[in-house]
Amino acid sequence: MAATEHYNDSSATGMEADWEDWNANWETVAADFTKVSLTPGGDETELNFAWYSEKTDAEATPVVHFGKDQDALETFTGTSGEVDQELTGDTAYEYNHVTVTGLEANTTYYYTVEKNGVESEIQEYATKDFDTVKILYVGDPQIGASKGQTQNGAELSADDGAANMAARNDGFAWNRTLNTAVLENPDLNFVISAGDQVNKTGMPKEEEYAAYLDAEQLTGLAVATTIGNHDSLNEDYFYHFNNPNATEYGRTQAGGDYYYGYGEGLFIVLNTNNYNVAEHSRTIQEAVEAYPDAVWRIITMHQDIYGTGLDHSDTDGMILRTQLTPVFDEYDIDVVLQGHDHTYSRSKLLYGDGQEHQGYEFSLNEDGTDYDWDHAANVDTQEKITLNPEEGDEEGAAALAAFREDNLCYTIEDIDGSSVTDPQGTLYMTANSASGSKYYELIAAQQDYIAARSQNWLPSYSVITMDADSFVIDTYQITDDGTVEAIDETFTIEKTV
């Protein structure tokens, strides 16, 4: 892929004392696989917990103590299971999944978790307003993706454990972004991550998850994560994130599709590393039937079928475009939140062209450790299309051109300005990297379906404000000195019906 030499160098963008402290503690951070992750539950009154506990002679205790009075916490019990020791350096761990219920709006709670019967320190979790919901939307933290970049004259390695210097860099940057976003938006309800939480594909990567989960805001802020291609081929994603309404549709080793309600929104999260669109369609149908009164229907998925980065957006990024666009039309999806592209873009309002198109997918490579990024396969004919044909390969170039032409399967809704009321089409957002661990170039010619885009080699994030009448999105970047700057105008969708 066409990654650039640009990345967020934490030794330069971090405060010197903070960076030194992080380095001093890095060995401890990288070795602690037991950090707690919080995920939204089935609706705003629930909160899901997941964590590892090291396996001992005692049985795992999947227990959360939670409540308003830290001296009288209620006990919630869940499930546990064994973690594949090949992913944890042959040390035996068990994962714990627990759901807490009965949450109220604008309330401060306290919690502890049990690790083999031993309670953790008390942490604070504060709910916000449930009528007007504020969401932080981020893309590709991808802890460890800065591997090979140069920091202080040395190349960042991606070895295992504390030797993963790329994870050390990116974990600090991810924490910096979350701290900045929360300082600017203290009323956030939760976070949506559009995938690739970590970098290593099909390999042990617990130090990357440890760095991701060590971010200080995550003790009190739930994240609805998405399975990215780098998360997809190990069970460790499933162990670390207790997703609500988890389905068997769209499964890879990491898990499948899931969904949840929050405020006026229905949020559907698709594992588009599985290319079976019939299964994703069943997830959407099941979710819509479970939450029929939701005003807004929002999809999160990793692959950006309408993006603008080089070279994802006109090759592997759009691989599911011809199949998903009509499904999103059928179920009146309002917004699709994407990642994968490591650039920022906002689409125009799009819907399908009503014509027949071919379907496409990716296969795994021969040893099953990654996807075959060089070829797209026609679902019906299994013809393999070379996405980067060599110079002089006229047949390959013609097949690629036909593939791109077939993916011109959309209609652009005619609107003016940065606000729209009761649109027919769907808004597609693509998030740049929240940590800055890796960036891509913008494709040379801005596509006709793109309304705004940006690549300034800076970490960025979006803030969504949603109520019964409007869905508003603002996007910002964080400069090297920590200044927060808007990189797009506010975009608003309003509903009157």
N, C-alpha and C positions, 0 to 999 in steps of 0.2 A: 504494500500500500504506500501511497505517496506522503508519508509522514515527513515533517519538516525538521530542520535543526533547532527550531524554537521549542522551548519548554519552560516551565516555571521553576527556576533555580531557587530553592528554598534558602540556600546559604546567602543569597542576595536579597530576597524579598522578605525574609523573616527578620524580626528584631534580633540583634546579635545575641542578647542574653537568652531569649526564648529558643533560638536555634541551638545554642550551646547546651541548654538544659535538655532539649529534645535528644541531642546526640548522646549526652551523658546517660540518659535513661533508655536509649534505644534497645540495648540488649534485653532489658527487662520487658519492654513493650513487645518486642518480636517473639519472645518466648511465652507470653501469656495468651493462651488460646481460649480463655474462659470469660472474655468480656460479654456482657449482656447486650443483646440487640432488641429494640422495641419496634413493633410493626403495628399499624392500625388493625383493629379487629374487624368483625363483620359490619359494624357501624360505629358511630362516634361514641357510643356508650361502652365500647370494649377496647381492650389494649392487649396485644399479644407479646409474649416474652419468649426469647430463645437464648440459651447459653450452654457452654460445655462445662462439664465437671470431670476432673481426672478420676479414672476408674480405680476404686480401692476395693478392699474386702467388703465394705459396706455397700448397700444398694444405692443407686442414684435416687436423689430426692427432688423430683420436679415440683418444687413448691415455691410460690411467691406469696409474701406477706404484704398486703396492700391496704391502704385506707387513709382517712383524713387525719386521724389521731395516731401519731407515730408511736405512742405508748400502748395502743390497742389496735393493731393491724389485723385485718381479716385474712384468713388463709385460703389460698386458691391452689388446687393440685391439678397437674397435667400429666403428660406422658414423657417417657424417655426411651432412648435406644442407643445402641452401640455405634460409635464413629469408626469408620474404616481406618485401621491403624496405619495403612500405607500412606495416608494423607497427613499423619501426625508424627512422623519419625519413629514409628513403632511404639509410641507411648499410647496407652489405652485411655480413651475418653468416652464419655457418654454425652449425648445431647439431651437437653431438657426443653420441652415446649409447654407453655402454660398460657391460658387466656383468663384475663381479669374482666369482670363485668360490673355493670352498675355505675359507670362514670357519669358525672354531671358536668354541665358547662361551667366555665369560669371558677374552677375549684382546684385547690392545691392538695395533692396527695403525696404520700410517702410510701416507699417500698423497700423490701429486701428480697433477695433470692437465696435459696439454699443450695450449697454445693456439697453433696454428700453429708447433708444434715447440718452443715455449718452455715449460719446466716451471714450474708455480706453486710457491708456498711449500709446505713440508711441513705437512700437517694430520694430526691424530690422530683415529682412529675406534676405539672400544672396544665389543666385543660383550659381552652380558650372558648370563645363564643361558638355556638353550633349553628347559628343562623347565617352569619357572615363568616365564611371560612377563608383562611389565608394559608396558602400552600407554597412552600419553596420547591421549585422544579429545577433539578440539576441533571447533567449528563456526564457519563464516563469519568468518575473519579479515577478508575483504572490504576489502582495503587500498584506501582512497579513498572508502569509503561515508560518511564523515563530512562529505562535501561539503555546503555550505549551513549547517552549524553555525557558531556564533559562538565565536571564540577570541581573547581579548585585544582585544575590541571590533571585530574584523574577521571577515568571512565566509570560511570555508574554501573555497577554489576547487578545482576539479578540472581545471585546465588541463593541458597536456602538459608533460612533463619536470619540471624543478625547480619550475615554477610550480604543480604539483599539491600545494597545501598540505594537502589532505585526506590524500593519501598520506603526506606527511611526518608528520602526526599519527598515523595508524594504523600506519605501519611501526614507530614508536617503541613504541606500545602492544603490538603483536604481539611484539616483542622482549622487552618487560617480562613478558608472560604466560609466554613460553617460559622465560625465565630463572627466574621464580618457580617454575614447575612442576618444572623440573629440579633446582633447589635443594631442593625438598621431596621429590623422587623421583629421586635420582641413579642408580637402577638401571633406568631406562626402556630398553626394547628399541627401540621406535620410536613414531611418532606416526601416528594416523589423523585426517585432516582431512575433514570431511563436505561440503566444497565451498565455492564462492565464495572462492577464495584472493584474488581481486582484484575490482574493482568495475565498471570500464567494460565495457559490453556491445557487441560488434560494432565496437569502435573500437581504435586503437592504445593500448596501456597498458603499455608496457615499464617506465616508471618505477614503476608499481604492483608489477610482478613484481620489480623491482630492490629495492624496499623490503621486500617479502615475503621474498626470498631472502637479504637482508642480515642477518637475525637471527643472532646469534653462535652460538647452539646448533646451527644447521642445518649447520655444517661437520662435526659429528660425530653427527648424529641424522637417521635416515631418516624421511621422511614419505610415507605412502600417501595421496595426494590423491584427491579425487573431483571430477568435473566438475559444477560448479554452473551455474545458468542464466547467471550473469555471466561464467563461463569458457567457455561452450559454443560461441559463435559466431565464434571465431577459432582459427587453427592454433597460436597462441603457447603455449597449454597443452600441446599435443603436443610442441612443441620443448623446453619447459622440464622436462618430467617423463617419465622413461624407465620406463614402467610395465611390469611383468612379465606374460607370457602375455596380451598385448594381443590382443583379438579384433576382428573386423569387425562384431560385433553391437552394436546400440545406438549407432551412430555419429552424431555431429554433426561440425562442422568441427574441434572440439577433440580428437576421438578417440572410442573406444568403450569397452565393458566390458572389465574385466580381472580377474585373480584371482591369488592366491598362497597358499602355506602358510607357517605360522610356528608352531613348537612343536606344540601339540595342536590348532591352529585352522586352518580353511580360511576365507579371507577373500575375498569376492566383491564387487567394486566395480561398480555399475551406473550408466551414464549415463542417468538417467531424464529428461533433457531430450529424449531420443528416446522416444516413447510406444509403440513397438512392443514389447509385452510378450512376444510370441512369441519375439522375438530375445533378450530378457533371460532367458527361460526356457531357451533353448538355451545361453546362457552358464553358467547355474547347473548345467545337466545336464553340460556339458563339464567344469566345475570339480569337481563331485562325482565324476565318473569319473576325473579326474586325481589326486585326493587322497582315495581311498576310505577311508582309515584315520583321517581327521581326527575327533577327538572332538566338536569344536564347529564349527558352520557359522554364519558371521557375514556379513551383508550390510551394505555401506555404500552409501548413496545420498543425494542432496542433498534431494530433495523429501520432506517429512515427511508420509506418508500418515496417520499417527496423531500429530498434534501438537495444540497448544493456544494458538497465537498468533493475534492479530488482524492481518490477516484471512486469513492463509494457511490456517489449519487447517480452515476450513469452506468454502473456495473452491478456490484453485489447489493448496493443499498436498495435499489428498486426491484429486487428479485421477486417480491410478492405483490407488486403494485397492481398488476392486471387481475389478480385474484381477490385482494382485500378491498379494493376500491368499491366494487359493487356490494360487498357485504356491509361495509360501513354505510353505504347509501341505504341499504335495506333496513338497517336498524337505527337510522337517524342519528348517527354518531356526530356529536358537535365538534369535538376537538380530539386530535391525536398528538400525543407527546412522544417524541422520538429521541434517540441518541445516535451513537455509532459513527457519526460524521466528523466529530471533533471540530466542527465549525458551527456558527449560529445561523439559523434561517427561520423566517416566518413565511408561510405560503400565502397565496391568495385563497379565496374560498373555492374549493374544488369538489366536483362530483363526476361520476362516470359518464362516458360518452354513449353508453347503451349498445356498443358494438361487441362482437365476439372477438376474444383475444386468446392467445395461448397462455398456458401456465408454466411457471419456471420454479426451480428449486436448486439447492446445493446438496452435494453428497459429502460424506466424510472422506478424508484421505485414506490411503491403504492401511495404515496402522491404527486408524480410529482416534488419533490424538488431536486432530484439528479438522477444520473444514477445507475442502478443496476450493481455495479462493480463485483458482485460475479458470474454472469452468462453471458455467450455468447450464443446468440440464433442463430440457423441455420435458414437462411432466408426462405428456402423452407419448411422445416419440422417443424419449430418452436421448435425443441428440444432444451432444455436449458442445456448448458454445464457448469458444476461447475468448476470455474477456480482455486479454492483452495479446492479440496476435502479433507475431513477429513481422518485421518489415518484409514485404514481398509476398506475404501469405494472403493472396487475394480472396481465396475461399473463406478463410477465417475472418477477414475484414468484412466480407459481405454478410456472413452469418451474424457478426456482431452488430452491423448496421441494421439488419432486419430485427434483431432482438430489441435494439433501442427504438426503432420505429414502432414496433408492436406495443411498447410501453407508453406511447403517446395516447393513453386510454382515458384521458380526463377532459372535463369541460370546466372552463374558468368562469365563475359567477361574476357578473358585472356589478361592481360596487364602487363607491367613491369614498375616500377618506379612511379614517382609522376607527370607525365605529359602524356596526352593521346591525340591523334589526331583523329577526326571524329569517336568517339566511337559509337557502336550500343546501349549500355546500358545507364542507368540513374544513376546519382550520388545521393545518399540519405545522407543528413547531418542531425544530431540531435544536437541541442544546449543545453548546460547545462543552469542552471539558471543564468540570468544576474545580479540579485540582491543577489543571495545566500540565498534567503528566505527559501529554502528547497532543499535538495539533496537526491538522491537515490543511493544505492549501484550499482555497476556493476554486471551483472549476472556472475555467477562463471566461466562458460566456454565461451570464446569469440566465437561468431557464425562465421561460415565460410564466411558469406557475409560481415563481418566487417573488414575493412582494418586498422583502427586506432581508439583508444578510450582512454578516460581519465576521472578520477574522483579524484581530489585532494582537494575537499571541498572548492573550491575557485570560486568566480564569474568569468564568462568567456564571451567572445564575439568573433565573426568572422568578418572579413573585406573582402568584395567581390569587386574585380576590374574587370570591364566588358567593352569590346569594341567589334568592329566588328569581331575580330579574336580570342579573348581568353576570358575565364571565369576563374578567379584566386581567390582562397579562402585561407585565412590565419586565424588561430585561436589562441587566447591569453587568459591567465588568469591573474587576478589581485591579487597579494599577499597581506598579511595583512598590509605590510608597503607601499603599493601602487605601487610596482614594476610591470611592465608589462612583462610577459614571454610567449614565444611561446609554445604551447602544442602539435603541430603537424607540420609536414613539409608542405610547400606550395604545394597545389594541383592545377594543371592547365589542363583545357580542351581547346584544340585548334580546330578551324574549318577552313577547306580549301574549303568546298563546301557549 
